[in-house]
Amino acid sequence: MSAYVYRMYRGNNLTQWQAHFNKQMAPARVSVEWGFGKISSLWPWLDVTRSVQTFRRDVGGYLRVANVFTNMHTCLYGSIISSKFGVPPPPLETYMAGGVWRAHPLKLYVPLC
């Protein structure tokens, strides 16, 4: 797909490497789904699976704005993702200033959503 976006391999005849890749990437896929789930729960009108006007609205633009607002919400209230990985989100002021914040001793960045 791209250098930064991967998808799982499908089919019944996977190589050993492909099956291993799918298994190793499963937790990452779940955390991404949690992020989209948080966006959908905070902004339900953006859930395109329920919307009958998908092609009449700029869903992509709305989604970018909702992502920023969701990140702000996470800075204030946390998220299942930051809890799962044991890394707290940055303070809201740092996020809004566009600064880099490293709170974890391993210097991991927090997936905000």
A tleap script that builds the chain and sets N, CA, C and O, in Angstrom:
source leaprc.protein.ff14SB
mol = sequence {
  NMET SER ALA TYR VAL TYR ARG MET TYR ARG
  GLY ASN ASN LEU THR GLN TRP GLN ALA HIE
  PHE ASN LYS GLN MET ALA PRO ALA ARG VAL
  SER VAL GLU TRP GLY PHE GLY LYS ILE SER
  SER LEU TRP PRO TRP LEU ASP VAL THR ARG
  SER VAL GLN THR PHE ARG ARG ASP VAL GLY
  GLY TYR LEU ARG VAL ALA ASN VAL PHE THR
  ASN MET HIE THR CYS LEU TYR GLY SER ILE
  ILE SER SER LYS PHE GLY VAL PRO PRO PRO
  PRO LEU GLU THR TYR MET ALA GLY GLY VAL
  TRP ARG ALA HIE PRO LEU LYS LEU TYR VAL
  PRO LEU CCYS
}
set mol.1.N position { 0.827 -1.182 0.000 }
set mol.1.CA position { 0.000 0.000 0.000 }
set mol.1.C position { 0.877 1.254 0.000 }
set mol.1.O position { 0.744 2.095 -0.889 }
set mol.2.N position { 1.755 1.389 0.965 }
set mol.2.CA position { 2.710 2.490 0.977 }
set mol.2.C position { 3.852 2.111 1.912 }
set mol.2.O position { 3.860 1.030 2.502 }
set mol.3.N position { 4.805 3.013 2.033 }
set mol.3.CA position { 5.940 2.735 2.918 }
set mol.3.C position { 5.540 2.810 4.383 }
set mol.3.O position { 6.263 2.306 5.242 }
set mol.4.N position { 4.392 3.434 4.690 }
set mol.4.CA position { 4.003 3.651 6.078 }
set mol.4.C position { 2.702 2.968 6.464 }
set mol.4.O position { 2.401 2.862 7.653 }
set mol.5.N position { 1.929 2.505 5.505 }
set mol.5.CA position { 0.648 1.867 5.788 }
set mol.5.C position { 0.713 0.434 5.278 }
set mol.5.O position { 0.997 0.185 4.106 }
set mol.6.N position { 0.447 -0.489 6.169 }
set mol.6.CA position { 0.482 -1.899 5.803 }
set mol.6.C position { -0.876 -2.527 6.078 }
set mol.6.O position { -1.630 -2.054 6.927 }
set mol.7.N position { -1.172 -3.575 5.366 }
set mol.7.CA position { -2.381 -4.330 5.659 }
set mol.7.C position { -1.991 -5.789 5.817 }
set mol.7.O position { -0.920 -6.220 5.391 }
set mol.8.N position { -2.889 -6.535 6.440 }
set mol.8.CA position { -2.586 -7.936 6.665 }
set mol.8.C position { -2.662 -8.723 5.360 }
set mol.8.O position { -3.332 -8.325 4.407 }
set mol.9.N position { -1.966 -9.837 5.349 }
set mol.9.CA position { -2.028 -10.732 4.204 }
set mol.9.C position { -3.268 -11.602 4.350 }
set mol.9.O position { -3.629 -12.008 5.455 }
set mol.10.N position { -3.913 -11.882 3.230 }
set mol.10.CA position { -5.133 -12.688 3.261 }
set mol.10.C position { -4.968 -13.920 2.387 }
set mol.10.O position { -4.108 -13.985 1.509 }
set mol.11.N position { -5.811 -14.879 2.658 }
set mol.11.CA position { -5.802 -16.082 1.849 }
set mol.11.C position { -5.454 -17.314 2.662 }
set mol.11.O position { -5.068 -17.223 3.827 }
set mol.12.N position { -5.598 -18.461 2.030 }
set mol.12.CA position { -5.345 -19.738 2.698 }
set mol.12.C position { -3.927 -20.254 2.483 }
set mol.12.O position { -3.490 -21.172 3.176 }
set mol.13.N position { -3.216 -19.678 1.541 }
set mol.13.CA position { -1.882 -20.169 1.201 }
set mol.13.C position { -0.806 -19.154 1.568 }
set mol.13.O position { 0.004 -18.775 0.722 }
set mol.14.N position { -0.792 -18.714 2.816 }
set mol.14.CA position { 0.195 -17.741 3.248 }
set mol.14.C position { 1.538 -18.411 3.484 }
set mol.14.O position { 1.617 -19.558 3.922 }
set mol.15.N position { 2.592 -17.661 3.181 }
set mol.15.CA position { 3.916 -18.167 3.511 }
set mol.15.C position { 4.101 -18.086 5.022 }
set mol.15.O position { 3.316 -17.437 5.714 }
set mol.16.N position { 5.120 -18.733 5.524 }
set mol.16.CA position { 5.399 -18.678 6.954 }
set mol.16.C position { 5.678 -17.235 7.389 }
set mol.16.O position { 5.244 -16.810 8.460 }
set mol.17.N position { 6.405 -16.487 6.549 }
set mol.17.CA position { 6.715 -15.098 6.860 }
set mol.17.C position { 5.441 -14.260 6.917 }
set mol.17.O position { 5.284 -13.440 7.821 }
set mol.18.N position { 4.519 -14.457 5.954 }
set mol.18.CA position { 3.274 -13.690 5.928 }
set mol.18.C position { 2.414 -13.984 7.155 }
set mol.18.O position { 1.838 -13.065 7.738 }
set mol.19.N position { 2.322 -15.234 7.549 }
set mol.19.CA position { 1.550 -15.601 8.740 }
set mol.19.C position { 2.174 -14.981 9.988 }
set mol.19.O position { 1.462 -14.495 10.867 }
set mol.20.N position { 3.503 -14.999 10.063 }
set mol.20.CA position { 4.199 -14.392 11.191 }
set mol.20.C position { 3.951 -12.872 11.222 }
set mol.20.O position { 3.705 -12.305 12.287 }
set mol.21.N position { 4.016 -12.226 10.067 }
set mol.21.CA position { 3.756 -10.794 9.963 }
set mol.21.C position { 2.350 -10.469 10.464 }
set mol.21.O position { 2.174 -9.536 11.248 }
set mol.22.N position { 1.351 -11.227 10.023 }
set mol.22.CA position { -0.028 -11.000 10.466 }
set mol.22.C position { -0.143 -11.113 11.977 }
set mol.22.O position { -0.811 -10.300 12.616 }
set mol.23.N position { 0.502 -12.115 12.543 }
set mol.23.CA position { 0.418 -12.329 13.986 }
set mol.23.C position { 1.086 -11.195 14.749 }
set mol.23.O position { 0.560 -10.734 15.762 }
set mol.24.N position { 2.237 -10.744 14.274 }
set mol.24.CA position { 2.966 -9.669 14.948 }
set mol.24.C position { 2.258 -8.317 14.831 }
set mol.24.O position { 2.370 -7.477 15.724 }
set mol.25.N position { 1.538 -8.109 13.744 }
set mol.25.CA position { 0.886 -6.818 13.516 }
set mol.25.C position { -0.519 -6.732 14.118 }
set mol.25.O position { -1.092 -5.644 14.176 }
set mol.26.N position { -1.075 -7.838 14.559 }
set mol.26.CA position { -2.440 -7.838 15.093 }
set mol.26.C position { -2.639 -6.845 16.238 }
set mol.26.O position { -3.634 -6.120 16.224 }
set mol.27.N position { -1.748 -6.774 17.226 }
set mol.27.CA position { -1.959 -5.786 18.299 }
set mol.27.C position { -1.948 -4.341 17.795 }
set mol.27.O position { -2.693 -3.504 18.306 }
set mol.28.N position { -1.120 -4.045 16.809 }
set mol.28.CA position { -1.082 -2.687 16.264 }
set mol.28.C position { -2.384 -2.360 15.555 }
set mol.28.O position { -2.885 -1.241 15.662 }
set mol.29.N position { -2.934 -3.325 14.834 }
set mol.29.CA position { -4.215 -3.091 14.156 }
set mol.29.C position { -5.312 -2.818 15.169 }
set mol.29.O position { -6.167 -1.961 14.946 }
set mol.30.N position { -5.293 -3.536 16.275 }
set mol.30.CA position { -6.309 -3.338 17.307 }
set mol.30.C position { -6.218 -1.929 17.878 }
set mol.30.O position { -7.244 -1.276 18.066 }
set mol.31.N position { -5.003 -1.447 18.157 }
set mol.31.CA position { -4.874 -0.106 18.724 }
set mol.31.C position { -5.325 0.964 17.734 }
set mol.31.O position { -5.885 1.980 18.146 }
set mol.32.N position { -5.096 0.759 16.450 }
set mol.32.CA position { -5.591 1.696 15.436 }
set mol.32.C position { -7.113 1.677 15.419 }
set mol.32.O position { -7.746 2.727 15.303 }
set mol.33.N position { -7.706 0.488 15.534 }
set mol.33.CA position { -9.164 0.388 15.580 }
set mol.33.C position { -9.722 1.074 16.819 }
set mol.33.O position { -10.796 1.672 16.759 }
set mol.34.N position { -9.009 0.997 17.949 }
set mol.34.CA position { -9.449 1.715 19.155 }
set mol.34.C position { -9.469 3.214 18.891 }
set mol.34.O position { -10.389 3.912 19.319 }
set mol.35.N position { -8.456 3.711 18.185 }
set mol.35.CA position { -8.400 5.136 17.851 }
set mol.35.C position { -9.583 5.570 17.006 }
set mol.35.O position { -10.215 6.587 17.291 }
set mol.36.N position { -9.885 4.798 15.962 }
set mol.36.CA position { -11.050 5.124 15.134 }
set mol.36.C position { -12.337 4.968 15.927 }
set mol.36.O position { -13.288 5.723 15.725 }
set mol.37.N position { -12.373 3.999 16.823 }
set mol.37.CA position { -13.553 3.817 17.671 }
set mol.37.C position { -13.790 5.010 18.574 }
set mol.37.O position { -14.933 5.412 18.795 }
set mol.38.N position { -12.698 5.584 19.103 }
set mol.38.CA position { -12.852 6.769 19.959 }
set mol.38.C position { -13.377 7.938 19.145 }
set mol.38.O position { -14.252 8.672 19.605 }
set mol.39.N position { -12.855 8.117 17.945 }
set mol.39.CA position { -13.351 9.190 17.084 }
set mol.39.C position { -14.835 8.981 16.796 }
set mol.39.O position { -15.620 9.926 16.876 }
set mol.40.N position { -15.223 7.756 16.465 }
set mol.40.CA position { -16.633 7.465 16.164 }
set mol.40.C position { -17.530 7.663 17.373 }
set mol.40.O position { -18.671 8.103 17.228 }
set mol.41.N position { -17.031 7.344 18.573 }
set mol.41.CA position { -17.876 7.500 19.757 }
set mol.41.C position { -18.010 8.968 20.153 }
set mol.41.O position { -19.067 9.383 20.630 }
set mol.42.N position { -16.951 9.763 19.963 }
set mol.42.CA position { -17.034 11.187 20.292 }
set mol.42.C position { -17.781 11.987 19.236 }
set mol.42.O position { -18.448 12.970 19.557 }
set mol.43.N position { -17.675 11.577 17.998 }
set mol.43.CA position { -18.278 12.310 16.881 }
set mol.43.C position { -19.099 11.333 16.025 }
set mol.43.O position { -18.704 11.028 14.900 }
set mol.44.N position { -20.233 10.838 16.539 }
set mol.44.CA position { -20.979 9.774 15.839 }
set mol.44.C position { -21.492 10.169 14.457 }
set mol.44.O position { -21.710 9.297 13.616 }
set mol.45.N position { -21.683 11.430 14.210 }
set mol.45.CA position { -22.158 11.847 12.893 }
set mol.45.C position { -21.100 11.657 11.812 }
set mol.45.O position { -21.402 11.793 10.627 }
set mol.46.N position { -19.851 11.340 12.205 }
set mol.46.CA position { -18.789 11.068 11.241 }
set mol.46.C position { -18.725 9.610 10.821 }
set mol.46.O position { -17.999 9.270 9.887 }
set mol.47.N position { -19.465 8.749 11.486 }
set mol.47.CA position { -19.425 7.321 11.174 }
set mol.47.C position { -20.065 7.099 9.809 }
set mol.47.O position { -21.288 7.032 9.689 }
set mol.48.N position { -19.223 6.985 8.780 }
set mol.48.CA position { -19.731 6.909 7.411 }
set mol.48.C position { -20.522 5.631 7.138 }
set mol.48.O position { -21.265 5.570 6.159 }
set mol.49.N position { -20.379 4.621 7.976 }
set mol.49.CA position { -21.158 3.404 7.750 }
set mol.49.C position { -22.625 3.638 8.074 }
set mol.49.O position { -23.490 2.908 7.589 }
set mol.50.N position { -22.913 4.643 8.882 }
set mol.50.CA position { -24.300 4.954 9.237 }
set mol.50.C position { -24.848 6.143 8.472 }
set mol.50.O position { -26.050 6.404 8.512 }
set mol.51.N position { -23.990 6.860 7.783 }
set mol.51.CA position { -24.402 8.089 7.114 }
set mol.51.C position { -24.899 7.797 5.709 }
set mol.51.O position { -24.261 7.067 4.950 }
set mol.52.N position { -26.027 8.367 5.378 }
set mol.52.CA position { -26.563 8.202 4.029 }
set mol.52.C position { -26.098 9.326 3.112 }
set mol.52.O position { -26.370 9.294 1.912 }
set mol.53.N position { -25.401 10.317 3.657 }
set mol.53.CA position { -24.960 11.458 2.870 }
set mol.53.C position { -23.435 11.496 2.727 }
set mol.53.O position { -22.841 12.572 2.666 }
set mol.54.N position { -22.818 10.345 2.674 }
set mol.54.CA position { -21.364 10.272 2.629 }
set mol.54.C position { -20.781 11.098 1.494 }
set mol.54.O position { -19.785 11.794 1.691 }
set mol.55.N position { -21.375 11.037 0.318 }
set mol.55.CA position { -20.816 11.732 -0.839 }
set mol.55.C position { -21.273 13.173 -0.930 }
set mol.55.O position { -20.873 13.884 -1.851 }
set mol.56.N position { -22.089 13.616 -0.010 }
set mol.56.CA position { -22.553 14.998 -0.006 }
set mol.56.C position { -21.797 15.839 1.012 }
set mol.56.O position { -22.016 17.048 1.091 }
set mol.57.N position { -20.920 15.231 1.787 }
set mol.57.CA position { -20.166 15.953 2.813 }
set mol.57.C position { -18.683 15.712 2.633 }
set mol.57.O position { -18.274 14.704 2.057 }
set mol.58.N position { -17.880 16.636 3.124 }
set mol.58.CA position { -16.424 16.490 3.094 }
set mol.58.C position { -16.000 15.667 4.310 }
set mol.58.O position { -15.442 16.203 5.267 }
set mol.59.N position { -16.267 14.381 4.264 }
set mol.59.CA position { -15.987 13.507 5.405 }
set mol.59.C position { -14.499 13.517 5.741 }
set mol.59.O position { -14.131 13.491 6.916 }
set mol.60.N position { -13.646 13.554 4.728 }
set mol.60.CA position { -12.207 13.584 4.978 }
set mol.60.C position { -11.782 14.819 5.757 }
set mol.60.O position { -10.963 14.730 6.671 }
set mol.61.N position { -12.336 15.965 5.398 }
set mol.61.CA position { -12.030 17.197 6.127 }
set mol.61.C position { -12.554 17.155 7.545 }
set mol.61.O position { -11.864 17.546 8.486 }
set mol.62.N position { -13.789 16.674 7.695 }
set mol.62.CA position { -14.374 16.549 9.030 }
set mol.62.C position { -13.559 15.581 9.889 }
set mol.62.O position { -13.372 15.803 11.085 }
set mol.63.N position { -13.083 14.515 9.269 }
set mol.63.CA position { -12.315 13.513 10.010 }
set mol.63.C position { -10.992 14.090 10.512 }
set mol.63.O position { -10.569 13.781 11.626 }
set mol.64.N position { -10.337 14.920 9.705 }
set mol.64.CA position { -9.089 15.547 10.157 }
set mol.64.C position { -9.330 16.454 11.364 }
set mol.64.O position { -8.554 16.447 12.319 }
set mol.65.N position { -10.414 17.237 11.313 }
set mol.65.CA position { -10.740 18.116 12.436 }
set mol.65.C position { -11.109 17.285 13.662 }
set mol.65.O position { -10.676 17.584 14.775 }
set mol.66.N position { -11.918 16.231 13.448 }
set mol.66.CA position { -12.319 15.362 14.564 }
set mol.66.C position { -11.108 14.683 15.181 }
set mol.66.O position { -11.075 14.468 16.393 }
set mol.67.N position { -10.112 14.342 14.373 }
set mol.67.CA position { -8.902 13.720 14.900 }
set mol.67.C position { -8.165 14.676 15.840 }
set mol.67.O position { -7.689 14.260 16.896 }
set mol.68.N position { -8.069 15.951 15.464 }
set mol.68.CA position { -7.419 16.936 16.334 }
set mol.68.C position { -8.211 17.094 17.626 }
set mol.68.O position { -7.631 17.099 18.712 }
set mol.69.N position { -9.537 17.223 17.517 }
set mol.69.CA position { -10.361 17.357 18.722 }
set mol.69.C position { -10.270 16.113 19.604 }
set mol.69.O position { -10.265 16.216 20.831 }
set mol.70.N position { -10.197 14.940 18.981 }
set mol.70.CA position { -10.064 13.699 19.745 }
set mol.70.C position { -8.712 13.654 20.454 }
set mol.70.O position { -8.627 13.216 21.601 }
set mol.71.N position { -7.669 14.100 19.784 }
set mol.71.CA position { -6.356 14.162 20.425 }
set mol.71.C position { -6.381 15.116 21.614 }
set mol.71.O position { -5.773 14.838 22.648 }
set mol.72.N position { -7.083 16.240 21.469 }
set mol.72.CA position { -7.212 17.179 22.577 }
set mol.72.C position { -7.946 16.513 23.745 }
set mol.72.O position { -7.555 16.674 24.901 }
set mol.73.N position { -9.002 15.770 23.442 }
set mol.73.CA position { -9.759 15.041 24.462 }
set mol.73.C position { -8.852 14.036 25.164 }
set mol.73.O position { -8.910 13.882 26.384 }
set mol.74.N position { -8.018 13.357 24.390 }
set mol.74.CA position { -7.089 12.377 24.962 }
set mol.74.C position { -6.082 13.053 25.882 }
set mol.74.O position { -5.744 12.510 26.934 }
set mol.75.N position { -5.600 14.230 25.500 }
set mol.75.CA position { -4.664 14.960 26.366 }
set mol.75.C position { -5.300 15.248 27.719 }
set mol.75.O position { -4.631 15.196 28.751 }
set mol.76.N position { -6.587 15.550 27.710 }
set mol.76.CA position { -7.276 15.901 28.957 }
set mol.76.C position { -7.722 14.687 29.758 }
set mol.76.O position { -7.650 14.695 30.987 }
set mol.77.N position { -8.186 13.635 29.068 }
set mol.77.CA position { -8.832 12.519 29.760 }
set mol.77.C position { -8.168 11.161 29.554 }
set mol.77.O position { -8.599 10.175 30.152 }
set mol.78.N position { -7.128 11.087 28.723 }
set mol.78.CA position { -6.478 9.809 28.468 }
set mol.78.C position { -7.236 8.965 27.464 }
set mol.78.O position { -8.256 9.388 26.920 }
set mol.79.N position { -6.729 7.775 27.228 }
set mol.79.CA position { -7.377 6.857 26.289 }
set mol.79.C position { -6.970 5.433 26.607 }
set mol.79.O position { -6.027 5.187 27.359 }
set mol.80.N position { -7.692 4.515 26.027 }
set mol.80.CA position { -7.373 3.098 26.218 }
set mol.80.C position { -5.994 2.793 25.608 }
set mol.80.O position { -5.280 1.919 26.100 }
set mol.81.N position { -5.629 3.498 24.559 }
set mol.81.CA position { -4.346 3.247 23.904 }
set mol.81.C position { -3.193 3.660 24.811 }
set mol.81.O position { -2.235 2.908 24.986 }
set mol.82.N position { -3.289 4.863 25.390 }
set mol.82.CA position { -2.200 5.290 26.274 }
set mol.82.C position { -2.135 4.399 27.510 }
set mol.82.O position { -1.049 4.146 28.033 }
set mol.83.N position { -3.287 3.920 27.984 }
set mol.83.CA position { -3.292 2.991 29.120 }
set mol.83.C position { -2.658 1.661 28.746 }
set mol.83.O position { -1.868 1.110 29.514 }
set mol.84.N position { -2.995 1.147 27.582 }
set mol.84.CA position { -2.485 -0.148 27.131 }
set mol.84.C position { -0.961 -0.140 27.014 }
set mol.84.O position { -0.298 -1.103 27.399 }
set mol.85.N position { -0.411 0.951 26.479 }
set mol.85.CA position { 1.026 1.015 26.264 }
set mol.85.C position { 1.764 1.646 27.445 }
set mol.85.O position { 2.992 1.727 27.425 }
set mol.86.N position { 1.041 2.092 28.469 }
set mol.86.CA position { 1.665 2.643 29.659 }
set mol.86.C position { 2.394 3.953 29.430 }
set mol.86.O position { 3.361 4.263 30.126 }
set mol.87.N position { 1.931 4.721 28.455 }
set mol.87.CA position { 2.561 6.000 28.135 }
set mol.87.C position { 1.487 7.075 28.193 }
set mol.87.O position { 0.540 7.044 27.407 }
set mol.88.N position { 1.620 8.028 29.114 }
set mol.88.CA position { 0.590 9.056 29.221 }
set mol.88.C position { 0.625 10.016 28.032 }
set mol.88.O position { 1.682 10.235 27.440 }
set mol.89.N position { -0.522 10.586 27.685 }
set mol.89.CA position { -0.534 11.578 26.605 }
set mol.89.C position { 0.137 12.873 27.063 }
set mol.89.O position { 0.291 13.102 28.263 }
set mol.90.N position { 0.532 13.711 26.119 }
set mol.90.CA position { 1.165 14.978 26.502 }
set mol.90.C position { 0.141 15.934 27.116 }
set mol.90.O position { -1.062 15.759 26.919 }
set mol.91.N position { 0.603 16.932 27.850 }
set mol.91.CA position { -0.320 17.962 28.316 }
set mol.91.C position { -0.949 18.674 27.114 }
set mol.91.O position { -0.320 18.794 26.063 }
set mol.92.N position { -2.164 19.135 27.268 }
set mol.92.CA position { -2.879 19.791 26.170 }
set mol.92.C position { -2.081 20.979 25.626 }
set mol.92.O position { -2.033 21.183 24.413 }
set mol.93.N position { -1.468 21.749 26.491 }
set mol.93.CA position { -0.716 22.925 26.054 }
set mol.93.C position { 0.440 22.536 25.135 }
set mol.93.O position { 0.722 23.230 24.158 }
set mol.94.N position { 1.102 21.433 25.448 }
set mol.94.CA position { 2.212 20.966 24.613 }
set mol.94.C position { 1.692 20.494 23.261 }
set mol.94.O position { 2.283 20.796 22.224 }
set mol.95.N position { 0.590 19.755 23.273 }
set mol.95.CA position { 0.006 19.280 22.009 }
set mol.95.C position { -0.409 20.456 21.135 }
set mol.95.O position { -0.111 20.484 19.941 }
set mol.96.N position { -1.095 21.423 21.731 }
set mol.96.CA position { -1.585 22.566 20.956 }
set mol.96.C position { -0.446 23.443 20.438 }
set mol.96.O position { -0.583 24.085 19.397 }
set mol.97.N position { 0.660 23.473 21.146 }
set mol.97.CA position { 1.810 24.256 20.693 }
set mol.97.C position { 2.605 23.525 19.621 }
set mol.97.O position { 3.521 24.094 19.027 }
set mol.98.N position { 2.257 22.261 19.372 }
set mol.98.CA position { 2.961 21.490 18.361 }
set mol.98.C position { 4.321 21.001 18.819 }
set mol.98.O position { 5.163 20.615 18.008 }
set mol.99.N position { 4.526 21.023 20.122 }
set mol.99.CA position { 5.817 20.630 20.665 }
set mol.99.C position { 5.992 19.129 20.768 }
set mol.99.O position { 5.031 18.364 20.686 }
set mol.100.N position { 7.209 18.735 20.946 }
set mol.100.CA position { 7.537 17.329 21.147 }
set mol.100.C position { 7.571 17.084 22.646 }
set mol.100.O position { 8.186 17.842 23.395 }
set mol.101.N position { 6.915 16.034 23.071 }
set mol.101.CA position { 6.874 15.707 24.489 }
set mol.101.C position { 7.206 14.247 24.655 }
set mol.101.O position { 6.576 13.387 24.039 }
set mol.102.N position { 8.189 13.961 25.481 }
set mol.102.CA position { 8.599 12.579 25.720 }
set mol.102.C position { 8.497 12.325 27.214 }
set mol.102.O position { 9.276 12.852 28.008 }
set mol.103.N position { 7.518 11.504 27.578 }
set mol.103.CA position { 7.304 11.247 28.992 }
set mol.103.C position { 7.775 9.863 29.402 }
set mol.103.O position { 7.888 9.579 30.594 }
set mol.104.N position { 8.039 9.030 28.471 }
set mol.104.CA position { 8.367 7.644 28.745 }
set mol.104.C position { 9.878 7.472 28.754 }
set mol.104.O position { 10.562 8.057 27.914 }
set mol.105.N position { 10.422 6.683 29.687 }
set mol.105.CA position { 11.883 6.508 29.739 }
set mol.105.C position { 12.468 5.924 28.454 }
set mol.105.O position { 13.643 6.142 28.158 }
set mol.106.N position { 11.672 5.193 27.698 }
set mol.106.CA position { 12.170 4.643 26.436 }
set mol.106.C position { 11.990 5.624 25.297 }
set mol.106.O position { 12.299 5.313 24.147 }
set mol.107.N position { 11.492 6.804 25.612 }
set mol.107.CA position { 11.289 7.873 24.635 }
set mol.107.C position { 10.308 7.460 23.548 }
set mol.107.O position { 10.534 7.734 22.370 }
set mol.108.N position { 9.222 6.804 23.935 }
set mol.108.CA position { 8.185 6.424 22.992 }
set mol.108.C position { 7.190 7.561 22.855 }
set mol.108.O position { 6.889 8.255 23.826 }
set mol.109.N position { 6.687 7.747 21.659 }
set mol.109.CA position { 5.631 8.720 21.457 }
set mol.109.C position { 4.291 8.054 21.717 }
set mol.109.O position { 4.121 6.862 21.461 }
set mol.110.N position { 3.365 8.807 22.214 }
set mol.110.CA position { 2.048 8.272 22.546 }
set mol.110.C position { 1.161 8.328 21.318 }
set mol.110.O position { 1.041 9.391 20.709 }
set mol.111.N position { 0.531 7.219 20.925 }
set mol.111.CA position { -0.519 7.321 19.914 }
set mol.111.C position { -1.709 7.997 20.571 }
set mol.111.O position { -2.286 7.442 21.506 }
set mol.112.N position { -2.087 9.160 20.117 }
set mol.112.CA position { -3.032 9.966 20.860 }
set mol.112.C position { -4.462 9.446 20.862 }
set mol.112.O position { -5.087 9.388 21.921 }
set mol.113.N position { -4.977 9.081 19.749 }
set mol.113.CA position { -6.413 8.771 19.719 }
set mol.113.C position { -6.854 7.766 20.718 }
set mol.113.O position { -8.038 7.434 20.779 }
savepdb mol mol.pdb
quit
